[in-house]
């Protein structure tokens, strides 16, 4: 048995949870915040048998699209912030960051 931890953008989370549910995967949803863009994201915990890992990864990949987004950089620390005019930059967001951990035992009470 494995535990899949998938960190996805909030915009992708509902679509992904529905797609996982259609394939009979049960998920636990955690609200989290990303470090780079300081935006909300969703972390899903998915328990799954070893022989279903490939299907779960396919569902995640098919439902978490990467896209470009314009963001304003955070003002530099120190110095005079009044003279700092942020110029928006294009960054790639979306997709999923996935961790797969071995599970020694599982209990449901």
Secondary structure, DSSP 8 states (H G I E B T S, - for coil): -EEEEEEEEHHHHHHHHHHHHHTT--EEEEEEE-SSS--EEEEEEEEE-GGGHHHHHHHHHHH--EEEEEE-----SSS-GGG-----EEEEEESEEEEEEE-S-----
